[in-house]
Amino acid sequence: MTDIRHTLREQSRNAFANAEPRLGGPTVPAAVRHWKLWLLTVCAIYPTIVLLGLATNPVLEDLYLPVRLAVLVPAAAAVMVWQINPRLQRHFGAWLTR
């Protein structure tokens, strides 16, 4: 039993010693410039809110403005978080960190 343990330990040590070293260790993402993220968000959220407002206007036009906004804001935030932002960050990622 001890021979098996000893053999497994040796194999483990040899495998670790012969492993290729990692280049540079873990990567740290570059810092995003906040003004660029703000500009990108403004450019994306304006048409999103306008289109959602136009699409929901026939249904929500009789409601008070705070109630309409209570419907539009969560819908716009959901579209931004799960649809628009990932695409924008993929496309403009290098620019955001320059």
BAFI-3210 file (N, C-alpha, C; in Angstrom, 3 decimals, decimal comma, padded with zeros to 6 digits):
// residues 98
n [1|2|3|4|5|6|7|8|9|10|11|12|13|14|15|16|17|18|19|20|21|22|23|24|25|26|27|28|29|30|31|32|33|34|35|36|37|38|39|40|41|42|43|44|45|46|47|48|49|50|51|52|53|54|55|56|57|58|59|60|61|62|63|64|65|66|67|68|69|70|71|72|73|74|75|76|77|78|79|80|81|82|83|84|85|86|87|88|89|90|91|92|93|94|95|96|97|98]
n.u [000,819|001,892|003,861|002,417|001,311|003,678|004,648|002,585|002,826|005,383|004,944|003,118|004,654|006,626|005,074|004,144|006,543|007,445|005,602|004,550|005,493|003,243|002,492|003,109|001,263|-001,975|-004,253|-004,963|-007,757|-007,831|-008,284|-011,381|-012,211|-014,117|-015,531|-015,723|-017,259|-019,593|-020,307|-020,748|-022,870|-024,865|-025,222|-026,337|-028,568|-030,384|-031,647|-032,796|-034,657|-036,310|-037,335|-038,624|-040,473|-042,024|-043,018|-044,550|-046,334|-049,076|-050,334|-049,681|-050,299|-052,385|-051,676|-050,173|-047,134|-045,058|-045,855|-045,703|-042,938|-042,118|-042,602|-041,146|-038,413|-037,359|-037,618|-035,977|-033,524|-033,156|-032,908|-030,606|-028,672|-028,642|-028,641|-027,674|-025,331|-023,398|-022,788|-021,850|-019,598|-018,035|-017,541|-016,459|-014,504|-011,628|-011,267|-012,510|-010,685|-008,401]
n.v [-001,193|001,282|001,505|002,055|004,542|006,011|005,817|007,146|009,712|010,421|010,400|012,467|014,656|014,682|015,183|017,732|019,146|018,896|020,268|022,802|026,165|028,798|031,613|034,709|034,533|034,924|036,827|040,280|042,264|045,158|048,547|050,133|053,078|055,455|057,659|056,983|054,672|055,795|057,505|055,617|054,201|056,198|056,711|054,298|053,905|055,959|055,592|053,132|053,683|055,475|053,852|051,828|053,435|054,357|051,918|051,017|053,039|053,100|051,363|052,318|055,031|056,312|056,258|057,750|059,670|058,820|056,138|055,086|055,342|053,587|051,216|051,370|051,860|049,511|047,667|048,809|048,738|045,972|045,205|046,640|045,483|042,692|042,430|044,676|045,918|043,712|043,228|045,750|046,040|043,925|044,802|047,399|047,047|047,242|049,966|051,068|050,637|051,992]
n.w [000,000|000,809|-001,116|-003,406|-002,785|-002,560|-005,199|-006,586|-005,482|-006,405|-009,183|-009,336|-008,430|-010,440|-012,701|-012,091|-011,974|-014,580|-015,999|-018,271|-017,796|-016,886|-018,826|-017,657|-015,571|-013,965|-015,933|-015,806|-016,260|-018,340|-017,264|-017,658|-019,322|-017,788|-018,873|-021,527|-021,424|-020,408|-022,559|-024,609|-023,469|-023,316|-026,038|-026,752|-025,102|-025,568|-028,237|-027,597|-025,543|-026,902|-028,993|-027,471|-026,159|-028,334|-029,230|-027,090|-026,639|-027,686|-025,889|-023,353|-023,265|-021,884|-019,258|-016,333|-016,429|-014,502|-014,117|-016,692|-017,051|-015,080|-016,290|-018,680|-017,946|-016,496|-018,615|-020,604|-019,234|-018,987|-021,681|-022,312|-020,551|-021,165|-023,939|-025,565|-024,296|-024,008|-026,721|-027,565|-025,908|-026,803|-029,386|-029,064|-027,145|-027,092|-027,586|-025,347|-023,308|-023,960]
ca.u [000,000|002,762|004,565|001,503|001,272|004,969|004,691|001,660|003,419|006,474|004,362|002,518|005,754|007,249|004,143|004,127|007,844|007,599|004,537|005,019|005,130|002,232|003,074|002,607|000,291|-003,355|-004,355|-005,798|-008,371|-007,462|-009,297|-012,260|-012,331|-015,519|-016,196|-016,019|-018,396|-020,752|-020,665|-021,289|-024,173|-025,807|-025,510|-027,140|-029,822|-031,338|-032,533|-033,539|-035,814|-037,216|-038,039|-039,549|-041,563|-042,902|-043,666|-045,527|-047,196|-050,509|-050,839|-049,409|-050,484|-053,354|-051,116|-049,348|-045,733|-044,288|-046,239|-045,091|-041,506|-041,939|-042,625|-040,094|-037,049|-036,879|-037,506|-034,768|-032,361|-032,995|-032,388|-029,221|-027,779|-028,513|-028,541|-026,888|-024,004|-022,402|-022,373|-021,039|-018,305|-017,260|-017,144|-015,669|-013,704|-010,272|-011,377|-012,889|-009,548|-007,263]
ca.v [000,000|002,455|001,600|002,706|005,962|006,598|005,914|008,211|011,001|010,695|010,745|013,788|015,633|014,743|015,843|019,157|019,708|018,902|021,057|024,050|027,319|029,710|032,888|035,912|034,311|035,283|038,118|041,284|043,066|046,569|049,435|050,780|054,529|055,684|058,606|056,270|053,801|056,680|057,937|054,457|053,907|057,233|056,475|053,082|053,917|056,905|054,939|052,050|054,270|056,032|052,744|051,221|054,393|054,319|050,608|050,833|054,219|052,816|050,658|053,051|056,473|056,836|056,197|058,884|059,544|057,932|054,742|054,695|055,167|052,375|050,090|051,527|051,804|048,130|047,030|049,354|048,225|044,562|045,160|047,119|044,556|041,356|042,424|045,733|046,087|042,698|043,439|046,966|045,805|043,083|045,591|048,576|046,705|047,802|051,420|051,415|050,530|052,815]
ca.w [000,000|000,850|-002,391|-004,351|-002,413|-002,912|-006,656|-006,996|-005,102|-007,328|-010,475|-009,188|-008,384|-011,765|-013,622|-011,755|-012,315|-016,035|-016,622|-018,865|-016,966|-017,448|-019,236|-017,023|-014,499|-014,327|-016,604|-015,161|-017,311|-018,366|-016,700|-018,628|-019,143|-017,433|-019,769|-022,767|-021,131|-020,305|-023,911|-025,301|-022,872|-023,755|-027,458|-026,894|-024,352|-026,162|-029,216|-026,946|-024,860|-027,920|-029,660|-026,513|-025,958|-029,503|-029,317|-026,012|-026,519|-027,823|-024,717|-022,114|-023,407|-020,925|-017,909|-015,909|-016,795|-013,608|-014,336|-017,975|-016,821|-014,272|-017,228|-019,685|-017,411|-016,339|-019,931|-021,245|-018,506|-019,355|-023,052|-022,270|-019,842|-021,753|-025,394|-026,203|-023,696|-024,399|-028,123|-027,631|-025,273|-027,714|-030,553|-028,673|-025,976|-027,167|-027,473|-023,977|-022,393|-024,430]
c.u [000,867|003,544|003,700|001,430|002,554|005,075|003,790|002,201|004,538|005,951|003,759|003,582|006,400|006,347|004,121|005,433|008,024|006,538|005,127|004,603|004,094|002,886|002,389|001,596|-001,105|-003,397|-005,311|-006,423|-007,958|-008,621|-010,089|-012,317|-013,806|-016,223|-016,552|-017,208|-019,677|-021,227|-021,302|-022,684|-025,215|-026,208|-026,373|-028,500|-030,844|-032,226|-033,345|-034,794|-036,816|-038,012|-039,023|-040,742|-042,542|-043,675|-044,760|-046,503|-048,681|-051,111|-050,749|-049,759|-051,463|-052,825|-050,304|-047,886|-044,935|-044,616|-045,651|-043,597|-041,213|-041,987|-041,428|-038,688|-036,577|-036,723|-036,241|-033,512|-032,102|-032,405|-030,927|-028,280|-027,564|-028,369|-027,521|-025,471|-023,016|-021,901|-021,482|-019,660|-017,436|-016,708|-016,197|-014,730|-012,307|-010,285|-011,692|-011,699|-008,324|-007,203]
c.v [001,263|002,621|002,320|004,201|006,669|006,801|007,039|009,587|011,387|011,099|012,144|014,872|015,793|015,457|017,341|019,822|019,824|019,728|022,343|025,219|028,183|031,036|034,023|035,717|034,714|036,679|039,034|042,130|044,534|047,413|050,114|052,267|054,852|056,653|057,936|055,328|054,616|057,082|056,800|054,109|054,927|057,013|055,236|053,201|054,887|056,236|053,793|052,586|054,834|054,912|052,046|052,141|054,392|053,006|050,433|051,991|053,901|052,140|051,524|054,534|057,079|056,845|057,450|058,601|058,657|056,453|054,238|054,445|053,930|051,119|050,167|051,332|050,366|047,394|047,511|048,826|046,763|044,423|045,599|046,077|043,261|041,339|043,424|045,839|044,983|042,870|044,670|046,746|044,878|043,921|046,726|048,306|047,311|049,313|051,842|051,417|051,326|054,115]
c.w [000,000|-000,445|-003,432|-004,063|-002,827|-004,428|-007,153|-006,645|-006,062|-008,710|-010,433|-009,179|-009,755|-012,774|-013,370|-012,178|-013,822|-016,753|-017,183|-017,988|-017,670|-017,753|-018,500|-015,914|-014,938|-014,948|-015,851|-016,250|-017,195|-017,849|-017,822|-018,313|-018,930|-018,387|-021,098|-022,576|-021,026|-021,705|-024,700|-024,781|-023,307|-025,205|-027,676|-026,225|-024,947|-027,215|-028,605|-026,280|-025,863|-028,593|-028,723|-026,238|-027,109|-029,588|-028,266|-025,876|-026,707|-026,583|-023,457|-022,160|-022,396|-019,493|-017,602|-016,226|-015,828|-013,797|-015,654|-017,812|-015,983|-015,141|-018,179|-019,126|-017,161|-017,676|-020,650|-020,559|-018,874|-020,753|-023,074|-021,678|-020,604|-023,273|-025,928|-025,628|-024,056|-025,830|-028,258|-027,026|-026,107|-028,870|-030,186|-027,502|-025,974|-027,004|-026,040|-023,020|-022,838|-023,711]
res [m|t|d|i|r|h|t|l|r|e|q|s|r|n|a|f|a|n|a|e|p|r|l|g|g|p|t|v|p|a|a|v|r|h|w|k|l|w|l|l|t|v|c|a|i|y|p|t|i|v|l|l|g|l|a|t|n|p|v|l|e|d|l|y|l|p|v|r|l|a|v|l|v|p|a|a|a|a|v|m|v|w|q|i|n|p|r|l|q|r|h|f|g|a|w|l|t|r]
***
